[in-house]
Amino acid sequence: MVKIVNNEFLIIKLLGVLDAKALEDLGKELNEIEVTKTYAKRFSDVDDLKGVTVTSTDIMFYKTCRIEPREKIYTAFYACNDFQFGMARMFQALSESEKHAIGIFRDIDSVAQWLHVDGRLLKNK
């Protein structure tokens, strides 16, 4: 699920098990949203992520299917437990680049500070 907040940033909420199809669907949804505007700030909430079956190949395929950003993107992951943190680190290792900075945080206030957004908007996700 992707939600645009105040026409300023995206909240990407991952639920249940993230498999190759869900990752592909997320890429398509983001491409549709960003066909005319790049949202440079992204909050990826993996708090409700229960499992992951994607491989590094799936993540690399996801990257190749995404629209090239017009500006640098900042994605902050909110990961409450070690499993979520580890999965976010895997995505970070495979996806971070000159055009894509990725931060992983264990509390919403740190996410808000890093993205320079109002934390209340994240807490009401």
Rosetta blueprint (number, residue, H / E / L):
1 M L
2 V E
3 K E
4 I E
5 V E
6 N L
7 N L
8 E L
9 F E
10 L E
11 I E
12 I E
13 K E
14 L E
15 L E
16 G E
17 V E
18 L E
19 D L
20 A H
21 K H
22 A H
23 L H
24 E H
25 D H
26 L H
27 G H
28 K H
29 E H
30 L H
31 N H
32 E H
33 I H
34 E L
35 V L
36 T L
37 K L
38 T L
39 Y L
40 A L
41 K E
42 R E
43 F E
44 S E
45 D E
46 V E
47 D E
48 D E
49 L E
50 K E
51 G E
52 V E
53 T L
54 V L
55 T L
56 S H
57 T H
58 D H
59 I H
60 M H
61 F H
62 Y H
63 K H
64 T H
65 C H
66 R L
67 I L
68 E L
69 P L
70 R L
71 E L
72 K L
73 I E
74 Y E
75 T E
76 A E
77 F E
78 Y E
79 A L
80 C L
81 N L
82 D H
83 F H
84 Q H
85 F H
86 G H
87 M H
88 A H
89 R H
90 M H
91 F H
92 Q H
93 A H
94 L H
95 S H
96 E L
97 S E
98 E L
99 K L
100 H E
101 A E
102 I E
103 G E
104 I E
105 F E
106 R L
107 D L
108 I H
109 D H
110 S H
111 V H
112 A H
113 Q H
114 W H
115 L H
116 H L
117 V L
118 D L
119 G H
120 R H
121 L H
122 L H
123 K H
124 N L
125 K L
